[in-house]
Amino acid sequence: MLEPEVRNSVGNLQTRFEWFMKWKDSDLDFTKNCIFIDEAGFHINMRNNWARLKSGSSAIKRTATEISTEDPEVDDDPADNKPAPKVTTTVHFIKFMKELLNLMDLDETFNGSCIVMDNASIHKSKPMLRKIESKGYKAMYIPPYSPELNPIEQF
């Protein structure tokens, strides 16, 4: 897999180290009190670079291209997942998080959990942080170019 050169720059390595040291000395336990959040996008019409066609036929068809999902995967009913708009904005993410936090409030095992997200600007808005903290949860943002620190990135 190709990685951006900046991923392993001295500055990013230092940031990652500092983040780890802060996490190591906290009460966070990735296996017990963390909820990992990330967006997912799917290209529903990926196409091959190769095709076999009758002479004179076109291999290019116009179709829908992408969908995103951002509904909380709390229960096992995939029918509850709804496609989200093609581009996720801060407003969409706040709406998603309100729904997720309300679901988490129903189960006391989530009390005081930490919500771990990447450092995308839609995750770090002040209204988003206020919403998370007002419900008694913590927000944690992984450093840039550090997907290995968020297990959900491994799927």
MDAnalysis code that builds the backbone (N, CA, C; Angstrom):
import MDAnalysis as mda
import numpy as np

u = mda.Universe.empty(465, n_residues=155, atom_resindex=np.repeat(np.arange(155), 3), trajectory=True)
u.add_TopologyAttr("name", ["N", "CA", "C"] * 155)
u.add_TopologyAttr("resid", np.arange(1, 156))
u.add_TopologyAttr("resname", ["MET", "LEU", "GLU", "PRO", "GLU", "VAL", "ARG", "ASN", "SER", "VAL", "GLY", "ASN", "LEU", "GLN", "THR", "ARG", "PHE", "GLU", "TRP", "PHE", "MET", "LYS", "TRP", "LYS", "ASP", "SER", "ASP", "LEU", "ASP", "PHE", "THR", "LYS", "ASN", "CYS", "ILE", "PHE", "ILE", "ASP", "GLU", "ALA", "GLY", "PHE", "HIS", "ILE", "ASN", "MET", "ARG", "ASN", "ASN", "TRP", "ALA", "ARG", "LEU", "LYS", "SER", "GLY", "SER", "SER", "ALA", "ILE", "LYS", "ARG", "THR", "ALA", "THR", "GLU", "ILE", "SER", "THR", "GLU", "ASP", "PRO", "GLU", "VAL", "ASP", "ASP", "ASP", "PRO", "ALA", "ASP", "ASN", "LYS", "PRO", "ALA", "PRO", "LYS", "VAL", "THR", "THR", "THR", "VAL", "HIS", "PHE", "ILE", "LYS", "PHE", "MET", "LYS", "GLU", "LEU", "LEU", "ASN", "LEU", "MET", "ASP", "LEU", "ASP", "GLU", "THR", "PHE", "ASN", "GLY", "SER", "CYS", "ILE", "VAL", "MET", "ASP", "ASN", "ALA", "SER", "ILE", "HIS", "LYS", "SER", "LYS", "PRO", "MET", "LEU", "ARG", "LYS", "ILE", "GLU", "SER", "LYS", "GLY", "TYR", "LYS", "ALA", "MET", "TYR", "ILE", "PRO", "PRO", "TYR", "SER", "PRO", "GLU", "LEU", "ASN", "PRO", "ILE", "GLU", "GLN", "PHE"])
u.atoms.positions = np.array([
    [0.838, -1.173, 0.000],
    [0.000, 0.000, 0.000],
    [0.889, 1.245, 0.000],
    [0.554, 2.197, -0.851],
    [1.311, 3.438, -0.914],
    [0.837, 4.387, 0.174],
    [1.780, 5.042, 0.816],
    [1.449, 5.977, 1.884],
    [2.032, 7.337, 1.543],
    [1.359, 8.417, 1.912],
    [1.924, 9.741, 1.671],
    [3.239, 9.897, 2.439],
    [4.189, 10.563, 1.830],
    [5.487, 10.756, 2.468],
    [5.345, 11.475, 3.813],
    [4.413, 12.414, 3.883],
    [4.219, 13.190, 5.103],
    [3.777, 12.306, 6.275],
    [3.227, 11.142, 5.989],
    [2.756, 10.253, 7.047],
    [3.867, 9.934, 8.045],
    [5.070, 9.744, 7.544],
    [6.189, 9.385, 8.414],
    [7.185, 10.525, 8.595],
    [6.707, 11.748, 8.444],
    [7.580, 12.899, 8.694],
    [7.904, 12.951, 10.188],
    [8.990, 13.616, 10.522],
    [9.399, 13.726, 11.923],
    [8.276, 14.355, 12.753],
    [7.637, 15.391, 12.212],
    [6.554, 16.060, 12.940],
    [5.381, 15.136, 13.220],
    [4.967, 14.352, 12.215],
    [3.838, 13.438, 12.416],
    [4.200, 12.285, 13.345],
    [5.427, 11.797, 13.254],
    [5.853, 10.742, 14.180],
    [5.852, 11.265, 15.617],
    [6.297, 12.507, 15.810],
    [6.301, 13.109, 17.142],
    [4.870, 13.290, 17.658],
    [3.979, 13.763, 16.785],
    [2.573, 13.948, 17.173],
    [1.954, 12.620, 17.579],
    [2.239, 11.579, 16.804],
    [1.702, 10.246, 17.102],
    [2.243, 9.746, 18.446],
    [3.529, 9.961, 18.687],
    [4.145, 9.549, 19.952],
    [3.494, 10.281, 21.130],
    [3.321, 11.599, 21.003],
    [2.705, 12.383, 22.077],
    [1.267, 11.929, 22.324],
    [0.543, 11.639, 21.251],
    [-0.834, 11.154, 21.383],
    [-0.844, 9.834, 22.150],
    [0.057, 8.925, 21.784],
    [0.124, 7.630, 22.459],
    [0.453, 7.802, 23.943],
    [1.407, 8.660, 24.258],
    [1.790, 8.858, 25.660],
    [0.620, 9.426, 26.473],
    [-0.143, 10.329, 25.869],
    [-1.322, 10.884, 26.545],
    [-2.363, 9.786, 26.766],
    [-2.603, 8.970, 25.739],
    [-3.577, 7.883, 25.844],
    [-3.130, 6.860, 26.891],
    [-1.844, 6.499, 26.862],
    [-1.300, 5.482, 27.766],
    [-1.519, 5.851, 29.232],
    [-1.455, 7.125, 29.533],
    [-1.590, 7.586, 30.915],
    [-3.029, 7.955, 31.286],
    [-3.982, 7.597, 30.436],
    [-5.383, 7.934, 30.718],
    [-6.147, 6.682, 31.149],
    [-7.440, 6.856, 31.402],
    [-8.292, 5.728, 31.787],
    [-8.933, 5.052, 30.577],
    [-8.501, 5.403, 29.379],
    [-9.093, 4.816, 28.172],
    [-8.609, 3.392, 27.962],
    [-9.538, 2.529, 27.646],
    [-9.234, 1.142, 27.318],
    [-9.954, 0.830, 26.012],
    [-9.199, 0.683, 24.955],
    [-9.790, 0.487, 23.625],
    [-10.746, -0.696, 23.570],
    [-10.593, -1.658, 24.474],
    [-11.459, -2.840, 24.438],
    [-12.685, -2.706, 25.338],
    [-12.733, -1.655, 26.172],
    [-13.836, -1.569, 27.131],
    [-14.647, -0.288, 27.077],
    [-14.013, 0.851, 26.878],
    [-14.776, 2.092, 26.995],
    [-14.569, 3.059, 25.827],
    [-14.325, 2.524, 24.652],
    [-14.152, 3.362, 23.464],
    [-15.137, 2.957, 22.371],
    [-15.669, 3.951, 21.697],
    [-16.539, 3.759, 20.541],
    [-15.803, 4.373, 19.362],
    [-15.577, 3.603, 18.317],
    [-14.817, 4.073, 17.160],
    [-15.767, 4.483, 16.045],
    [-15.563, 5.687, 15.522],
    [-16.446, 6.255, 14.510],
    [-15.629, 6.609, 13.269],
    [-16.195, 6.326, 12.108],
    [-15.618, 6.787, 10.843],
    [-16.706, 6.734, 9.789],
    [-16.538, 7.497, 8.742],
    [-17.492, 7.434, 7.643],
    [-17.094, 6.280, 6.735],
    [-18.054, 5.836, 5.949],
    [-17.770, 4.815, 4.944],
    [-18.419, 5.245, 3.643],
    [-17.687, 5.133, 2.568],
    [-18.238, 5.439, 1.252],
    [-18.079, 4.225, 0.361],
    [-19.009, 4.040, -0.513],
    [-18.983, 2.886, -1.401],
    [-19.231, 3.357, -2.821],
    [-18.433, 2.875, -3.721],
    [-18.655, 3.154, -5.136],
    [-19.416, 1.954, -5.674],
    [-20.700, 2.140, -5.953],
    [-21.552, 0.993, -6.269],
    [-21.424, 0.508, -7.701],
    [-20.724, 1.243, -8.519],
    [-20.589, 0.836, -9.919],
    [-19.137, 0.807, -10.356],
    [-18.305, 0.176, -9.544],
    [-16.912, 0.038, -9.963],
    [-16.887, -0.740, -11.262],
    [-15.976, -0.387, -12.100],
    [-15.950, -1.105, -13.370],
    [-14.549, -1.593, -13.678],
    [-14.517, -2.630, -14.424],
    [-13.264, -3.196, -14.894],
    [-12.634, -2.295, -15.935],
    [-11.343, -2.428, -16.104],
    [-10.665, -1.735, -17.195],
    [-10.765, -2.532, -18.488],
    [-11.341, -3.719, -18.414],
    [-11.443, -4.598, -19.573],
    [-12.904, -4.954, -19.814],
    [-13.255, -5.142, -21.063],
    [-14.623, -5.558, -21.383],
    [-14.618, -6.301, -22.711],
    [-15.561, -7.208, -22.874],
    [-15.778, -7.897, -24.148],
    [-17.149, -7.489, -24.648],
    [-17.176, -6.925, -25.816],
    [-18.425, -6.412, -26.361],
    [-18.570, -6.792, -27.822],
    [-19.810, -6.742, -28.263],
    [-20.046, -6.870, -29.692],
    [-19.450, -5.652, -30.367],
    [-18.965, -5.821, -31.532],
    [-18.394, -4.720, -32.285],
    [-19.417, -3.585, -32.406],
    [-18.987, -2.368, -32.114],
    [-19.863, -1.210, -32.215],
    [-20.621, -0.888, -30.938],
    [-20.535, -1.737, -29.899],
    [-21.224, -1.476, -28.628],
    [-20.352, -0.607, -27.731],
    [-20.988, 0.169, -26.887],
    [-20.260, 1.022, -25.954],
    [-20.143, 0.327, -24.596],
    [-18.958, 0.363, -24.019],
    [-18.735, -0.243, -22.703],
    [-19.092, 0.718, -21.572],
    [-19.345, 1.962, -21.898],
    [-19.616, 2.962, -20.871],
    [-21.114, 3.169, -20.727],
    [-21.608, 2.998, -19.527],
    [-23.017, 3.208, -19.198],
    [-23.086, 4.262, -18.103],
    [-24.053, 5.149, -18.158],
    [-24.239, 6.155, -17.106],
    [-25.085, 5.547, -15.989],
    [-24.538, 5.579, -14.762],
    [-25.240, 5.040, -13.598],
    [-24.931, 5.910, -12.385],
    [-25.651, 5.669, -11.311],
    [-25.326, 6.338, -10.046],
    [-23.923, 5.919, -9.652],
    [-23.223, 6.768, -8.902],
    [-21.826, 6.451, -8.639],
    [-21.488, 6.103, -7.199],
    [-21.935, 6.885, -6.249],
    [-21.469, 6.660, -4.886],
    [-22.603, 6.797, -3.884],
    [-22.460, 6.069, -2.784],
    [-23.341, 6.270, -1.637],
    [-22.467, 6.273, -0.396],
    [-22.955, 6.853, 0.658],
    [-22.259, 6.837, 1.943],
    [-23.240, 6.335, 2.976],
    [-22.702, 5.797, 4.045],
    [-23.569, 5.433, 5.160],
    [-22.978, 6.023, 6.414],
    [-23.833, 6.515, 7.260],
    [-23.358, 7.073, 8.518],
    [-24.335, 6.785, 9.639],
    [-25.187, 5.791, 9.446],
    [-26.122, 5.445, 10.508],
    [-25.423, 4.581, 11.542],
    [-25.762, 4.760, 12.801],
    [-25.128, 3.959, 13.845],
    [-25.395, 2.473, 13.643],
    [-24.358, 1.686, 13.714],
    [-24.478, 0.234, 13.581],
    [-24.657, -0.356, 14.975],
    [-25.745, -0.005, 15.634],
    [-25.949, -0.445, 17.009],
    [-26.713, -1.753, 17.068],
    [-27.695, -1.922, 16.190],
    [-28.423, -3.188, 16.202],
    [-28.024, -4.007, 14.979],
    [-28.583, -5.177, 14.856],
    [-28.193, -6.072, 13.776],
    [-29.117, -6.001, 12.573],
    [-29.974, -5.011, 12.496],
    [-30.928, -4.925, 11.395],
    [-30.392, -4.013, 10.298],
    [-29.787, -4.585, 9.240],
    [-29.228, -3.749, 8.177],
    [-30.289, -2.930, 7.460],
    [-31.555, -3.301, 7.586],
    [-32.626, -2.532, 6.946],
    [-32.739, -1.140, 7.554],
    [-32.220, -0.963, 8.769],
    [-32.279, 0.346, 9.411],
    [-31.254, 1.325, 8.852],
    [-30.255, 0.836, 8.135],
    [-29.233, 1.716, 7.585],
    [-29.762, 2.422, 6.351],
    [-29.621, 3.750, 6.346],
    [-30.125, 4.548, 5.236],
    [-28.948, 5.186, 4.511],
    [-29.008, 5.268, 3.179],
    [-27.943, 5.980, 2.473],
    [-27.913, 7.445, 2.899],
    [-26.726, 7.981, 3.009],
    [-26.546, 9.389, 3.359],
    [-26.243, 10.171, 2.085],
    [-26.274, 11.484, 2.170],
    [-25.914, 12.272, 0.993],
    [-24.502, 11.936, 0.531],
    [-24.219, 12.234, -0.734],
    [-22.931, 11.881, -1.327],
    [-21.760, 12.499, -0.562],
    [-21.919, 13.715, -0.095],
    [-20.877, 14.386, 0.667],
    [-21.394, 14.599, 2.087],
    [-20.631, 14.152, 3.060],
    [-21.036, 14.307, 4.452],
    [-20.522, 15.643, 4.974],
    [-21.415, 16.445, 5.522],
    [-21.042, 17.744, 6.077],
    [-21.098, 17.684, 7.600],
    [-20.650, 18.755, 8.234],
    [-20.716, 18.832, 9.692],
    [-22.151, 18.674, 10.177],
    [-23.097, 19.283, 9.467],
    [-24.508, 19.187, 9.859],
    [-24.978, 17.732, 9.815],
    [-24.616, 16.991, 8.749],
    [-24.986, 15.575, 8.652],
    [-24.364, 14.789, 9.805],
    [-23.096, 15.079, 10.088],
    [-22.403, 14.325, 11.125],
    [-22.999, 14.602, 12.506],
    [-23.352, 15.854, 12.777],
    [-23.968, 16.180, 14.067],
    [-25.299, 15.447, 14.207],
    [-26.082, 15.405, 13.141],
    [-27.365, 14.681, 13.174],
    [-27.124, 13.195, 13.471],
    [-26.155, 12.612, 12.786],
    [-25.803, 11.214, 13.023],
    [-25.391, 10.997, 14.479],
    [-24.530, 11.878, 14.991],
    [-24.038, 11.719, 16.358],
    [-25.151, 11.898, 17.388],
    [-26.093, 12.810, 17.136],
    [-27.226, 12.956, 18.059],
    [-27.986, 11.642, 18.163],
    [-28.229, 11.007, 17.009],
    [-28.939, 9.722, 17.001],
    [-28.127, 8.651, 17.723],
    [-26.836, 8.604, 17.448],
    [-25.976, 7.610, 18.090],
    [-25.915, 7.825, 19.600],
    [-25.709, 9.064, 20.025],
    [-25.624, 9.347, 21.458],
    [-26.931, 9.013, 22.173],
    [-28.057, 9.278, 21.529],
    [-29.349, 8.911, 22.123],
    [-29.465, 7.398, 22.287],
    [-28.972, 6.640, 21.310],
    [-28.980, 5.177, 21.425],
    [-28.030, 4.713, 22.529],
    [-26.862, 5.339, 22.613],
    [-25.902, 4.976, 23.653],
    [-26.463, 5.263, 25.042],
    [-27.247, 6.334, 25.168],
    [-27.849, 6.677, 26.464],
    [-28.776, 5.581, 26.983],
    [-29.296, 4.759, 26.086],
    [-30.226, 3.697, 26.481],
    [-29.528, 2.501, 27.129],
    [-28.207, 2.425, 26.996],
    [-27.448, 1.287, 27.521],
    [-26.374, 1.807, 28.469],
    [-26.522, 1.525, 29.752],
    [-25.610, 2.082, 30.747],
    [-24.167, 1.608, 30.590],
    [-23.927, 0.543, 29.839],
    [-22.537, 0.104, 29.639],
    [-21.737, 1.127, 28.838],
    [-22.422, 2.048, 28.144],
    [-21.726, 3.081, 27.377],
    [-21.429, 4.327, 28.207],
    [-21.966, 4.417, 29.432],
    [-21.775, 5.617, 30.254],
    [-20.304, 5.982, 30.356],
    [-19.997, 7.247, 30.079],
    [-18.629, 7.741, 30.191],
    [-17.685, 7.275, 29.105],
    [-18.195, 6.627, 28.077],
    [-17.330, 6.124, 27.000],
    [-16.639, 7.260, 26.259],
    [-15.576, 6.901, 25.588],
    [-14.833, 7.840, 24.759],
    [-15.138, 7.536, 23.297],
    [-15.477, 8.558, 22.549],
    [-15.753, 8.401, 21.126],
    [-14.483, 8.775, 20.382],
    [-13.899, 7.792, 19.697],
    [-12.626, 7.969, 18.999],
    [-12.904, 8.191, 17.517],
    [-12.359, 9.293, 16.997],
    [-12.572, 9.657, 15.594],
    [-11.262, 10.137, 14.993],
    [-11.214, 10.159, 13.651],
    [-10.049, 10.765, 13.021],
    [-10.169, 12.281, 13.136],
    [-9.197, 12.990, 12.618],
    [-9.163, 14.434, 12.829],
    [-9.858, 15.222, 11.718],
    [-10.823, 14.621, 11.029],
    [-11.571, 15.335, 9.990],
    [-12.296, 16.529, 10.610],
    [-12.356, 17.614, 9.873],
    [-12.958, 18.837, 10.414],
    [-14.418, 18.633, 10.817],
    [-15.153, 17.746, 10.136],
    [-16.556, 17.533, 10.505],
    [-16.694, 16.885, 11.881],
    [-15.654, 16.214, 12.347],
    [-15.694, 15.572, 13.664],
    [-15.350, 16.550, 14.784],
    [-14.655, 17.633, 14.448],
    [-14.067, 18.491, 15.469],
    [-14.789, 19.814, 15.683],
    [-15.987, 19.955, 15.161],
    [-16.694, 21.229, 15.333],
    [-17.035, 21.445, 16.809],
    [-17.100, 22.699, 17.217],
    [-17.437, 23.013, 18.612],
    [-18.825, 22.504, 18.991],
    [-19.846, 22.669, 18.107],
    [-21.158, 22.108, 18.467],
    [-21.112, 20.587, 18.667],
    [-20.288, 19.903, 17.859],
    [-20.179, 18.449, 17.989],
    [-19.551, 18.093, 19.332],
    [-18.472, 18.760, 19.673],
    [-17.792, 18.490, 20.937],
    [-18.706, 18.797, 22.128],
    [-19.440, 19.901, 22.065],
    [-20.382, 20.238, 23.144],
    [-21.448, 19.160, 23.293],
    [-21.951, 18.647, 22.170],
    [-22.993, 17.616, 22.200],
    [-22.463, 16.350, 22.881],
    [-21.276, 15.930, 22.495],
    [-20.668, 14.722, 23.072],
    [-20.472, 14.901, 24.578],
    [-19.865, 16.009, 24.966],
    [-19.558, 16.230, 26.380],
    [-20.809, 16.465, 27.220],
    [-21.844, 17.089, 26.632],
    [-23.077, 17.336, 27.394],
    [-23.793, 16.037, 27.749],
    [-23.511, 14.969, 27.000],
    [-24.127, 13.669, 27.271],
    [-23.266, 12.817, 28.208],
    [-22.119, 13.366, 28.646],
    [-21.263, 12.635, 29.573],
    [-20.225, 11.746, 28.904],
    [-20.013, 11.937, 27.617],
    [-19.010, 11.161, 26.893],
    [-17.783, 12.029, 26.647],
    [-16.695, 11.402, 26.230],
    [-15.469, 12.123, 25.886],
    [-15.225, 11.965, 24.392],
    [-14.548, 12.927, 23.809],
    [-14.146, 12.832, 22.402],
    [-12.631, 12.711, 22.346],
    [-12.166, 11.869, 21.450],
    [-10.727, 11.697, 21.265],
    [-10.463, 11.669, 19.766],
    [-9.491, 12.447, 19.325],
    [-9.172, 12.538, 17.901],
    [-7.780, 11.972, 17.663],
    [-7.694, 11.040, 16.735],
    [-6.381, 10.473, 16.433],
    [-5.599, 11.468, 15.575],
    [-4.273, 11.409, 15.621],
    [-3.460, 12.344, 14.843],
    [-3.615, 12.116, 13.335],
    [-3.270, 13.134, 12.543],
    [-3.324, 12.978, 11.082],
    [-2.435, 11.822, 10.615],
    [-2.843, 11.204, 9.525],
    [-2.084, 10.114, 8.890],
    [-1.814, 8.965, 9.855],
    [-2.773, 8.643, 10.724],
    [-2.574, 7.589, 11.715],
    [-3.746, 6.620, 11.767],
    [-4.167, 6.065, 10.638],
    [-5.327, 5.171, 10.669],
    [-5.103, 3.925, 11.515],
    [-3.858, 3.544, 11.724],
    [-3.587, 2.341, 12.517],
    [-3.981, 2.523, 13.981],
    [-4.202, 3.751, 14.419],
    [-4.606, 4.006, 15.799],
    [-6.115, 3.910, 15.997],
    [-6.860, 3.722, 14.926],
    [-8.314, 3.588, 15.003],
    [-8.693, 2.246, 14.386],
    [-9.019, 1.241, 15.208],
    [-9.295, -0.098, 14.683],
    [-10.373, -0.151, 13.605],
    [-11.313, 0.782, 13.607],
    [-12.366, 0.745, 12.596],
    [-11.791, 0.982, 11.196],
    [-10.626, 1.621, 11.122],
    [-9.973, 1.861, 9.831],
    [-9.436, 0.565, 9.216],
    [-9.369, -0.498, 9.988],
    [-8.803, -1.750, 9.485],
    [-9.811, -2.578, 8.704],
    [-11.083, -2.166, 8.666],
    [-12.104, -2.925, 7.948],
    [-12.119, -2.577, 6.492],
])
